[in-house]
Structures are given as structure tokens and as C-alpha cells.
Amino acid sequence: MGSRKKKSEYLSYIEETPKQIGRIRDVASRATSEARKRALKRGNYVTYLEGKKIIREYPDGKKVTLKIVQESGIPVDRNGKLRLSKR
């Protein structure tokens, strides 16, 4: 696969194939979890959406609700996890 266009078309195919959605969800979940852990370990806070709450979590474990949103437009399930829909 040499050309950029072919790679782009292949990635689009993977993203739009229903059987690949589970894999994409797993990779995204692991990447997010690792990034969060690294940020907290380095002494940085992380901010994320949990249900309808925007949460800021500090390295010491303290969590602060920054805002409650009415409708985020981001597809999340009841647990605040990103929901990737099948097309």
C-alpha cells in the first residue's frame, strides 16, 4: 500500500465496517486510559465527560464537577462511555 490515497481509502473502509467497530472501540478505550494514567502520573489533571457532567480529576484522586451539560452532542452510554454506533 504505497499511496496516501490508498491508505486513506483503506482506513475509511475499516472505520465503516461494522465488524471493526468493536476493535476501534477497544483501541480507543485503551489509548484513552493510558493517556489519562500518564497525565495523572506526571502531575497533570484530566478533564472528561462522565454522563452529563464535565469532571476534572487531579493527580491526588480528587474529582471536581465543572459543569453539568444538558446535551453534549457526544454519543455516550449511561456510564459516560463513548458510544460508537454501527452504520
N, C-alpha and C positions, 0 to 999 in steps of 0.2 A: 504494500500500500504506500505508494510514493507521493502522490499529490495531496495537497492540503484539502482540495475539494472532495476527494475520495474519502479521506479521513473524516471530514465533516459529515458527509452523507452516511458513513458507517455509524458514527456516533449518534446521529439523528435516528437511524434505524434502531439502535439499541435502546435509546430513550423512549421510543414509541412502541416497542414490542412488549405486550403485556407480561410475558414470562420473565422479562428482565426487570420489571418494576421492583420485585422483591429484592433482587441483588442491589439495585440502585439505592433502595431504602436502607439496606444493611450497611453498605459502604458509607452513605451519608451519615447514618447514625453513629458508626464507629469513628468517622472523621470528626464529627461534632463533639463527641465525648472526649476524644483525645485532645482536641484543641482546648476544650474547657479545662481539662485537667492540667495541661501545660500552662495555661494562662494563670490559673489559681496558684500553681506551684511557683511561678515567677513573681507572685505578689500582686498580680493584676486582678481587678474584679471582672465579672462577666455579666452581661445583660441578656436576658432572653424572655420569650413569651411563654407563659405557663397558663394554659386555658385562656382566660381573658385578662390576665394580669401581666404587666411588664415587671419582671423581677430583676433586681441587681443582687448578685451574690458575691460576697467578699471572701478573701483567702481564709479568714478565720471561721467561715461557715455561716456567718450572719447573712440573712436574706431580707431585703427591703422591697416592698411593693412600691414601684414608682408611679404606676398609673393603672387604672382599670379601663380597658377599651371596650367600646360597645361592639364594634365589628372590625376585626383586623383585616379581613380580606385574605388572610393566610389560612389555608385549609389545615386545621388541627383537629385531632380527636378529643374526646372528653378528658384525656390525661395531659393534653397540651402537646402531644407528639405530632410532628408534621405528618400530614396525611397525603400520600401520593395516590392520586386516583388513576384507575385504569381507563384508557381511552376507548 
